Amino acid sequence: MYDFANLVERYLAAWNEGDAEARLKAVAALWTEDGGYTDPMAQVTGHEGIAAVIAGVREMFPGFVFTAGGPVDGHHDIARFTWNFGPAGAEPVVVGSDVVQIAEDGRLRQVHGFLDKVPAA
């Protein structure tokens, strides 16, 4: 059995990590070497690719943070959760949900991200 809540907490912390070296270490601790991340705007594999996507989001939205949007729902090696993204302490600008597949060693094998609420263009 996996500790889904702890995994999501570490996942959001990786997205919030401002230091590139610490972020890459967090990604390596979270994802398998061949792990992947897919959302409507990105599809990457491997630690470097995942860390680059996170860096890109952080650069585009300085001062924004990811927070949990509710409890984690999981079974077997799959979990889903909602997250919020916006300025620290303010109403979230973006709300999304991710579905993750977990490898036998407890690290992420694959993350599928969805955008549930985005600002109007």
N, C-alpha and C positions, 0 to 999 in steps of 0.2 A: 504494500500500500504506500502511496506517495503522500507527502505533506504538500498538498496543492496550494494551500494558503501561503506557506513559506516560499514556495517556488515563485508564485506571482509577486510576492513582496520583493524578492531578489530581482525578478524580471523588471519591475517598475523602477527599482533602484538603479539598474543598469541603464535604463532610458534616461534617468535623471542625473547620471554621473557626468560631471563637467570636465574631468580630467581624461584626456584621450587614452593615456596608458592604463589608468585604473579602469576605464570603460572596457578596453580590450580584454583585460584580465577578467572582468566581470562576465563578459560575453563568453570567454573561453570556459569559465567555470559553469556557466548556464547551459550552453549548447554543445552538442557533440561536434566533432571536427567537421563532419559533413552535414551539419544541421542547416536548416533553411528558414527563411523568413519571407512571407508573401503577403502583400496588401495591395490595394488598388493602384498604388503608385510605385511599388518596388517588388522585385523578386530576386533574391540573392541566396547564395549558399556559402557557408564557411564563416569562420570568425571574423576575418578582415572585412568581408562584404557586409555582414550584419552590423559590425561596429561602424562602418562607413555610412550606412543608412541612418543609424542613430545619430551620428555626428551631423549629417545633413539636416535632420529634423531640428536638432538643437541649434544649429546655425541659423536656420530660417525663423525660429521662434525663440529668441533669447528671453530668458526670464520665465518661460512657460515650464510647468511641471506636470508629470503624469501622477495621478492618484487613482486608487482603487475606486470603482464605481459601485461596489456591492460585494456580496459574498462570491466565492469561487465555487463552481459546480463541477464535480469531476467523478469519473468512474474509470476503472481499469487503467489505461495509460493515456486517457484523454481528459482534458479540462477546458472549461470555458469561463470567461469572466469579462466584466465590463470595466472600462477605464475612462477617466476624464483627463482632459488636457487643456490647460489654460494658465493664465498668470497665477502665481502663488497667492493663495488666500482669496481668490476671486472666483466668480462663476465660470465653469468650464466653457471654452469656446468650441471644443470638439469633444464628442463622446464616441467611443468605439467599443468594439468587443473583439476578443481574440479567442481562437480555439487552438489549443496546443496539444501536440503528441509528445509523450515523454518516453525516452529510451530506457532500457533496462537499468542503466546506471543512474537514473534519476535526473539526467540532464534532458534538455529539450532536443527533440529530433526535428520538429517542424512547428512553426507558428503560422497560422492563417489569420490575418487581421482584417477587420471590417470597420468601415466608418458609418456610424449610426446617426450622427448629427454633425453637420459641418456648416460653417457660416455661408450665407447666400453670397454669390459672386457679385 
